[in-house]
Amino acid sequence: MFAEIAPRYDLLNHLLSLGTDVYWRSRTVRASRALGTGPILDLCCGTGDLALAFWRCAGDQFPIIGVDFCQPMVRLAKQKADRRQAAICFIQGDGLHLPFPDGVFAVVAVAFGLRNMADTGQALSEMVRVCRPGGEVMVLEFTMPTLFPLNIVYRAYFRFLLPTIGQILAPNREAAYNYLPASVLDFPQGASLLAEMKKAGLSDLVAKPLTFGIATLYKGSK
């Protein structure tokens, strides 16, 4: 599914976020207390936007690596990095079995990808495993706003309008554009996800709602 929508993936994120996903990634980078202390991993990197946001802030002082299971996404990420002459390594890999030893990265981050993993707990455990002691795990994910009437309007947008727009932009991809909004509605949010992160071995947990709760940035320390 993700291979099929890879060329439209960036546009889909813009639609899901009402155009604010670029700002959210910037907020994620700025919120990292471990930035500049060691290597950075962008899990489920997609087309590389979060890795590039880290690179724009940290430059080439430490390695930045992006991992994604979908090869077409990795290829697009490499093309983006090449156009910007960004020294980022993008590789294809399984987020449930990361190809890195224990305790390598100062920052392990995932943006809009954790909800697509087959096993949230296993994915978080792998993120913690490859994070160095004292390092930071960050999860940027879509959430449903609770403020009335935004919660009603946004839920309707997710359920009805977004799949219609997606079908117009990418005919014959209806299943993908229905799955992605549904995955947000079904994914653990707020305290539920923080509990999963604590179970994986993280402490000092924080959840910061962004843009009236359309997204949330979760952070924890190893």
PAZAPA-4460 file (N, C-alpha, C; in steps of 0.05 Angstrom, whole numbers, plus 32768, in hexadecimal, padded with zeros to 4 digits):
% residues 222
    n_x    n_y    n_z   ca_x   ca_y   ca_z    c_x    c_y    c_z   seq   type   mol
   8010   7FE8   8000   8000   8000   8000   8011   8019   8000     1      M     A
   8025   801A   8012   8036   8032   8014   8047   8036   7FFB     2      F     A
   804F   8020   7FEE   805E   8022   7FD5   804D   8030   7FC0     3      A     A
   8033   8029   7FBF   8022   8035   7FAB   801D   8053   7FAF     4      E     A
   801C   805B   7FC9   8016   8078   7FCE   802F   8088   7FD3     5      I     A
   8046   807C   7FD1   805F   808B   7FD7   8061   80A6   7FC8     6      A     A
   805B   80A7   7FAE   805E   80C1   7FA0   804B   80D7   7FAB     7      P     A
   8036   80CE   7FB8   8022   80E1   7FC3   8023   80E3   7FE2     8      R     A
   8037   80D6   7FEE   8037   80D4   800B   803A   80EF   8018     9      Y     A
   804B   8100   800E   804F   811B   801A   8035   812B   8019    10      D     A
   8027   8129   8002   800E   8137   7FFF   7FF9   812C   8013    11      L     A
   7FF9   8112   8017   7FE6   8106   802A   7FEB   8111   8046    12      L     A
   8004   8112   804E   800A   811D   8069   8001   813A   806B    13      N     A
   8004   814A   8056   7FFA   8165   8056   7FDC   8166   805A    14      H     A
   7FCE   8153   804C   7FB1   8153   804F   7FA8   814A   806B    15      L     A
   7FB5   8135   8075   7FAE   812B   8090   7FB3   8141   80A5    16      L     A
   7FC7   8151   80A1   7FCF   8164   80B6   7FC4   8180   80B0    17      S     A
   7FB4   8183   809B   7FAA   819D   8093   7FC1   81B0   808E    18      L     A
   7FD8   81A6   8084   7FEE   81B6   807C   8002   81BD   8091    19      G     A
   7FFF   81B1   80A9   8011   81B9   80BF   8026   81A5   80C6    20      T     A
   8029   8190   80B6   803C   817B   80BD   8059   8184   80BD    21      D     A
   8060   8197   80AB   807B   81A2   80AA   8081   81B0   80C5    22      V     A
   806E   81C0   80CF   8072   81CD   80E8   8075   81B9   80FF    23      Y     A
   8066   81A4   80FF   8068   8190   8114   8083   8182   8115    24      W     A
   808E   817C   80FD   80A8   8170   80FD   80BD   8184   8108    25      R     A
   80BA   819D   8101   80CD   81B1   810B   80CB   81B2   812A    26      S     A
   80B2   81B1   8134   80AF   81B1   8151   80BB   8199   815E    27      R     A
   80B9   8182   8151   80C5   8169   815B   80E3   816C   815E    28      T     A
   80F0   8177   8149   810D   817A   814A   8115   818E   8160    29      V     A
   8107   81A4   8162   810E   81B8   8176   8109   81AE   8193    30      R     A
   80F7   819A   8195   80F0   8190   81B0   8104   817B   81BA    31      A     A
   8116   8172   81A9   8129   815D   81B0   813F   8168   81C2    32      S     A
   8141   815E   81DA   8156   8167   81ED   8170   8159   81E6    33      R     A
   816F   8142   81D7   8187   8133   81D2   8193   813A   81B6    34      A     A
   8187   814C   81A8   8191   8154   818E   81AD   8160   8190    35      L     A
   81BF   8156   817F   81DA   8160   8180   81EC   8150   8192    36      G     A
   81E2   813A   819D   81F3   812A   81AF   81FA   810F   81A3    37      T     A
   81F0   8109   818B   81F7   80EF   817F   81E5   80E9   8167    38      G     A
   81E8   80D1   815C   81D9   80CA   8144   81BB   80CB   8148    39      P     A
   81AD   80CE   8132   8190   80D1   8132   8184   80BC   8120    40      I     A
   816F   80AF   8129   8160   809B   8118   8144   80A5   8113    41      L     A
   813C   80A6   80FA   8121   80AC   80F2   8114   8092   80E9    42      D     A
   8103   8086   80FA   80F6   806D   80F4   80DC   8072   80E4    43      L     A
   80D7   805F   80D1   80C0   8063   80BF   80C3   807E   80B1    44      C     A
   80DA   8082   80A6   80E1   809D   809C   80D1   80A6   8085    45      C     A
   80C3   8094   8077   80B3   809D   8060   80C5   80AA   804B    46      G     A
   80BD   80C1   8042   80CD   80D0   802E   80E2   80E2   803A    47      T     A
   80E7   80DF   8054   80FF   80EB   8061   80FB   8107   806D    48      G     A
   80E2   8110   8070   80DE   812B   807A   80E8   8130   8096    49      D     A
   80E4   811D   80A8   80EE   8121   80C4   810C   8120   80C5    50      L     A
   8118   810D   80B7   8136   810C   80B6   8141   8126   80AB    51      A     A
   8135   8131   8097   813E   814A   808B   813A   8161   809F    52      L     A
   8125   8161   80AE   8121   8175   80C3   8137   8174   80D8    53      A     A
   813E   815C   80E0   8155   8159   80F3   816F   8163   80E6    54      F     A
   8173   815D   80CD   818B   8165   80BF   818D   8183   80BC    55      W     A
   8177   8190   80B7   8177   81AE   80B4   817F   81BB   80CF    56      R     A
   817A   81AD   80E5   8181   81B9   80FF   819C   81B0   8108    57      C     A
   81A3   8196   8104   81BC   818B   810F   81D2   818B   80FB    58      A     A
   81CC   818D   80E1   81E1   818B   80CD   81EE   8170   80CC    59      G     A
   8207   816F   80C6   8216   8156   80C2   8227   814F   80DA    60      D     A
   8221   815A   80F2   8232   8155   8109   8230   8139   8113    61      Q     A
   8218   812C   810F   8214   8110   8117   8205   8102   8100    62      F     A
   8208   80E8   80FE   81F9   80D9   80EA   81DB   80DB   80EE    63      P     A
   81CC   80DD   80D8   81AF   80DB   80D9   81A7   80C5   80C6    64      I     A
   8198   80B2   80D0   8190   809A   80C1   8172   8099   80C0    65      I     A
   8167   8093   80A9   814A   808F   80A5   8145   8072   809D    66      G     A
   8132   8065   80A9   812B   8049   80A3   810E   8048   809C    67      V     A
   8108   8039   8086   80EC   8034   807F   80EA   8019   8072    68      D     A
   80D3   800C   8076   80CF   7FF1   806B   80C9   7FF3   804D    69      F     A
   80BF   800A   8044   80B6   800D   8028   80CC   8019   8016    70      C     A
   80D5   8009   8004   80EC   8011   7FF3   80E5   802A   7FE2    71      Q     A
   80CD   802D   7FD6   80C8   8046   7FC7   80C9   805F   7FD9    72      P     A
   80C1   805D   7FF2   80C4   8073   8004   80E2   807A   8009    73      M     A
   80F2   8065   800D   810E   8069   8011   811B   8077   7FF9    74      V     A
   8113   806E   7FE1   811E   8079   7FC9   8117   8097   7FC7    75      R     A
   80FF   809E   7FCD   80F7   80BB   7FCC   8106   80CB   7FE2    76      L     A
   810A   80BF   7FF9   8119   80CD   800E   8136   80D2   8005    77      A     A
   8142   80BF   7FF9   815D   80C3   7FEF   815F   80D9   7FDA    78      K     A
   814B   80DA   7FC9   814A   80EF   7FB4   8147   810B   7FC1    79      Q     A
   8137   810D   7FD6   8134   8126   7FE4   814E   812F   7FF0    80      K     A
   815B   811C   7FFE   8175   8122   800B   818A   812A   7FF7    81      A     A
   818B   811C   7FE1   819F   8123   7FCC   819A   813F   7FC1    82      D     A
   8181   8146   7FBD   817C   8161   7FB3   8185   8177   7FC6    83      R     A
   8185   8171   7FDF   818D   8184   7FF4   81AA   8180   7FFD    84      R     A
   81B7   816D   7FF1   81D3   8166   7FF8   81D4   8160   8016    85      Q     A
   81C0   8152   8020   81BF   814B   803D   81CC   8130   8041    86      A     A
   81DE   812F   8054   81ED   8116   805A   81DC   8105   806D    87      A     A
   81C6   80F9   8061   81B4   80E8   8070   81B5   80CC   8063    88      I     A
   81B6   80B8   8073   81B6   809C   8069   819A   8091   806C    89      C     A
   818E   808A   8055   8173   807E   8055   8176   8061   804D    90      F     A
   816A   804F   805D   816C   8032   8057   8150   8025   805A    91      I     A
   814C   800F   804C   8134   7FFF   804F   8139   7FEC   8067    92      Q     A
   8125   7FEB   8079   8128   7FD9   8090   810E   7FD5   809E    93      G     A
   810D   7FC1   80AF   80F5   7FBA   80BF   80F6   7FC8   80DA    94      D     A
   80E3   7FD9   80E0   80E3   7FE7   80F9   80DE   7FD5   8111    95      G     A
   80D5   7FBD   810D   80D1   7FAA   8123   80EA   7F9A   8128    96      L     A
   80FE   7F9C   8116   8117   7F8E   811A   812D   7FA0   810D    97      H     A
   8134   7FB5   811B   8146   7FC9   8110   8162   7FBE   810E    98      L     A
   8170   7FC5   80F8   818A   7FBA   80F2   81A1   7FC9   80FF    99      P     A
   819E   7FCF   8119   81B1   7FDE   8128   81B6   7FD1   8143   100      F     A
   81CF   7FD4   814E   81D4   7FC9   8169   81C6   7FDA   817E   101      P     A
   81C8   7FD1   8196   81BB   7FDF   81AD   81C9   7FFA   81B2   102      D     A
   81B9   800D   81BB   81C4   8026   81C6   81D5   8037   81B3   103      G     A
   81CC   803A   819A   81DB   8049   8186   81D3   8066   8184   104      V     A
   81BA   806C   8186   81AF   8086   817E   81A9   8098   8196   105      F     A
   81AF   80B2   8193   81A7   80C5   81A8   818A   80CC   81A6   106      A     A
   8180   80CD   818D   8164   80D3   8188   8158   80BD   8175   107      V     A
   8142   80B1   817D   8133   809F   816C   8117   80AA   8169   108      V     A
   8110   80B2   8151   80F7   80C0   814C   80E6   80B2   8136   109      A     A
   80CC   80B5   8138   80BA   80AB   8123   80A4   80BF   8120   110      V     A
   809E   80C6   8107   8089   80DA   8101   8073   80CD   80F0   111      A     A
   805B   80CB   80FA   8044   80C1   80EB   8048   80A5   80E0   112      F     A
   8059   8095   80EE   805E   807A   80E5   8058   8064   80F9   113      G     A
   8059   806B   8112   8055   8056   8127   803B   8048   8125   114      L     A
   8026   8057   811D   800B   804B   811B   8009   8037   8105   115      R     A
   801C   8038   80F2   801C   8025   80DC   802C   800C   80E1   116      N     A
   8039   800A   80F8   8049   7FF3   80FE   8036   7FDC   8107   117      M     A
   803E   7FC3   8101   802D   7FAC   8107   802B   7FA8   8125   118      A     A
   803F   7FB0   8134   8040   7FAB   8151   804C   7FC4   815F   119      D     A
   803B   7FD5   816A   8044   7FEE   8176   8057   7FE9   818C   120      T     A
   8052   7FD6   819D   8063   7FD0   81B4   807F   7FC7   81AB   121      G     A
   8080   7FB6   8197   8099   7FAC   818D   80A9   7FC3   8180   122      Q     A
   809B   7FD4   8171   80A9   7FEB   8164   80B5   7FFD   8179   123      A     A
   80A6   8003   818E   80B0   8014   81A4   80C8   8007   81B2   124      L     A
   80C6   7FED   81B6   80DC   7FDF   81C3   80F5   7FE0   81B2   125      S     A
   80F3   7FDE   8198   810A   7FE0   8186   8115   7FFD   8187   126      E     A
   8104   8011   8188   810D   802C   818A   811D   8030   81A3   127      M     A
   8113   8025   81B9   8121   8027   81D3   813C   8018   81D2   128      V     A
   813B   8001   81C6   8154   7FF0   81C5   816B   7FFE   81B7   129      R     A
   8165   800C   81A0   817B   8018   8191   8182   8034   819C   130      V     A
   8172   803E   81AF   8177   8058   81BB   818C   8055   81D1   131      C     A
   819F   8067   81D3   81B3   8065   81E7   81A8   806E   8202   132      R     A
   81B4   8064   8218   81AC   806E   8233   81AE   808C   8235   133      P     A
   8199   8099   823F   8198   80B6   823F   818D   80C2   8226   134      G     A
   8189   80B2   8212   817E   80BC   81F8   8160   80C0   81FA   135      G     A
   8155   80C6   81E2   8139   80CF   81E1   812A   80C1   81CB   136      E     A
   8112   80B8   81D1   8100   80AD   81BD   80E9   80C0   81B9   137      V     A
   80E3   80C7   819F   80CE   80DA   8199   80BA   80CF   8185   138      M     A
   80A1   80D3   818A   808C   80C9   8179   807A   80E1   8172   139      V     A
   8079   80E8   8158   8066   80FC   814E   8050   80ED   8140   140      L     A
   8037   80F2   8149   8022   80E2   813D   8008   80F3   813C   141      E     A
   7FF8   80EC   8128   7FDD   80F9   8126   7FCC   80F0   813D   142      F     A
   7FBC   8102   8148   7FA9   80FC   815D   7F8F   810A   8156   143      T     A
   7F7A   8102   8163   7F60   810F   815F   7F5C   8125   8173   144      M     A
   7F57   813D   816A   7F52   8153   817D   7F3A   814F   818F   145      P     A
   7F3A   8159   81A7   7F24   8156   81B9   7F13   816F   81BD   146      T     A
   7F1D   8185   81B3   7F10   819F   81B6   7EF7   81A1   81A3   147      L     A
   7EE0   81A6   81AF   7EC8   81AA   819F   7EC7   81C6   8193   148      F     A
   7EBF   81CA   817A   7EB5   81B6   8167   7ECA   81AB   8154   149      P     A
   7EE4   81B1   8159   7EF9   81A8   8147   7EF9   818A   8146   150      L     A
   7EF4   817C   815C   7EF5   815F   815C   7EE0   8154   8149   151      N     A
   7EC8   8160   8148   7EB3   8156   8136   7EBB   815B   8119   152      I     A
   7EC4   8173   8113   7ECB   817B   80F8   7EE2   816A   80EE   153      V     A
   7EF6   8167   80FE   7F0E   8158   80F5   7F08   813B   80F1   154      Y     A
   7EF8   812F   8102   7EF1   8113   80FF   7EE1   810F   80E5   155      R     A
   7ECF   8121   80DF   7EC0   811F   80C6   7ED3   8122   80AE   156      A     A
   7EE6   8135   80B0   7EFA   8138   809B   7F09   811F   8096   157      Y     A
   7F12   8112   80AC   7F21   80F9   80AA   7F11   80E3   809D   158      F     A
   7EF8   80E0   80A6   7EE8   80C9   809E   7EDD   80CB   8082   159      R     A
   7ED6   80E3   807A   7EC7   80E7   8061   7ED6   80F7   804C   160      F     A
   7EE0   810E   8053   7EEB   8120   803E   7F07   8117   8035   161      L     A
   7F18   810F   8048   7F33   8108   8040   7F34   80F0   802D   162      L     A
   7F26   80DA   8032   7F26   80C4   801F   7F1D   80CC   8003   163      P     A
   7F09   80DF   8002   7EFF   80E8   7FE8   7F15   80F8   7FDA   164      T     A
   7F22   810A   7FE8   7F38   811A   7FDC   7F4E   8107   7FD3   165      I     A
   7F55   80F3   7FE3   7F6A   80E1   7FDC   7F64   80D1   7FC3   166      G     A
   7F4B   80C9   7FC0   7F43   80BA   7FA8   7F45   80CB   7F8F   167      Q     A
   7F3F   80E5   7F92   7F41   80F7   7F7B   7F5F   80FB   7F73   168      I     A
   7F70   80FE   7F88   7F8C   8102   7F82   7F9B   80E9   7F79   169      L     A
   7F92   80D2   7F83   7F9F   80B9   7F7C   7F8A   80A4   7F77   170      A     A
   7F7E   80A3   7F5F   7F6A   8090   7F59   7F74   8073   7F5D   171      P     A
   7F61   8062   7F65   7F67   8045   7F6A   7F78   8041   7F83   172      N     A
   7F7A   8055   7F94   7F88   8051   7FAD   7F75   8055   7FC5   173      R     A
   7F5C   804E   7FC1   7F48   8053   7FD5   7F4E   8045   7FEF   174      E     A
   7F58   802D   7FEE   7F5E   801E   8007   7F72   802C   8018   175      A     A
   7F87   8037   800B   7F9C   8045   801A   7F91   805E   8027   176      A     A
   7F81   806D   8018   7F77   8087   8023   7F61   8083   8038   177      Y     A
   7F55   806B   8038   7F42   8065   804E   7F51   805A   8066   178      N     A
   7F66   804A   8061   7F75   803E   8077   7F83   8054   8088   179      Y     A
   7F90   8067   807C   7FA0   807A   808A   7F90   808A   809F   180      L     A
   7F7A   8096   8097   7F6A   80A3   80AC   7F60   8090   80C2   181      P     A
   7F58   8078   80B9   7F4E   8064   80CD   7F64   805D   80E1   182      A     A
   7F7D   805C   80D7   7F93   8054   80E8   7F97   8069   80FE   183      S     A
   7F92   8082   80F8   7F94   8097   810D   7F7F   8094   8122   184      V     A
   7F66   808E   8119   7F50   808B   812B   7F54   8073   813E   185      L     A
   7F61   805E   8134   7F64   8045   8144   7F7D   8044   8155   186      D     A
   7F90   8057   8151   7FAA   8055   815F   7FA8   8060   817B   187      F     A
   7FB7   8054   818E   7FB7   805E   81AA   7FC0   807B   81AA   188      P     A
   7FB3   808B   81BB   7FB9   80A7   81BD   7FBD   80B0   81DA   189      Q     A
   7FCB   80C5   81DE   7FCE   80D1   81F8   7FD9   80BE   820D   190      G     A
   7FCB   80BA   8223   7FD5   80AA   8239   7FD9   808D   8230   191      A     A
   7FC9   8083   821D   7FCB   8067   8214   7FE6   8063   8207   192      S     A
   7FEF   8075   81F6   8009   8072   81E9   8020   8076   81FC   193      L     A
   801D   8089   820F   8031   808D   8223   8035   8074   8234   194      L     A
   801F   8066   8239   8021   804C   8248   8031   8038   8238   195      A     A
   802D   8037   821E   803D   8025   820D   805A   802C   820D   196      E     A
   8060   8046   820D   807C   804F   820D   8089   8048   8228   197      M     A
   807A   804B   823E   8085   8044   8258   808B   8026   8259   198      K     A
   8079   8017   824F   807C   7FF9   824E   8095   7FF1   823F   199      K     A
   809C   8001   822A   80B3   7FFB   821A   80CD   8003   8228   200      A     A
   80CB   8011   823E   80E3   8017   824E   80EB   8034   824F   201      G     A
   80D9   8046   8247   80DF   8063   8247   80D5   8070   8260   202      L     A
   80E1   8086   8267   80DA   8096   827F   80D8   80B3   8277   203      S     A
   80D1   80C4   828B   80CE   80E1   8286   80BC   80E7   826E   204      D     A
   80A6   80D9   826D   8094   80DA   8256   8083   80F4   8255   205      L     A
   8081   80FE   823D   8072   8117   8238   8062   8114   821E   206      V     A
   8049   811E   821F   8039   8120   8206   8031   813D   8202   207      A     A
   8039   8148   81EB   8034   8164   81E5   8021   8166   81CD   208      K     A
   8007   816D   81D1   7FF5   8171   81BB   7FFE   8189   81AA   209      P     A
   7FFA   8186   8190   8002   819B   817C   7FE9   81A3   816C   210      L     A
   7FE7   81BD   8167   7FD1   81C7   8156   7FB6   81BC   815E   211      T     A
   7FAF   81C3   8177   7F94   81BB   8182   7F90   819D   8184   212      F     A
   7FA6   818E   8185   7FA4   8171   8188   7FA2   8161   816F   213      G     A
   7FA6   816E   8157   7FA6   815F   813E   7FBD   814C   813D   214      I     A
   7FD3   8153   814A   7FEA   8142   814D   7FF4   8143   816A   215      A     A
   8004   8130   8172   8010   8130   818D   802C   8126   818A   216      T     A
   803E   8134   8199   805A   812C   819B   805E   811F   81B6   217      L     A
   8067   8105   81B4   806C   80F5   81CC   808B   80F3   81CF   218      Y     A
   8094   80F6   81E8   80B1   80F4   81EC   80B6   80E3   8205   219      K     A
   80CC   80D4   8204   80D5   80C5   821C   80F3   80C2   821C   220      G     A
   80FE   80BE   8234   811B   80BA   8237   8121   809D   823D   221      S     A
   8138   8094   8234   8140   8079   823B   8152   8079   8254   222      K     A
***
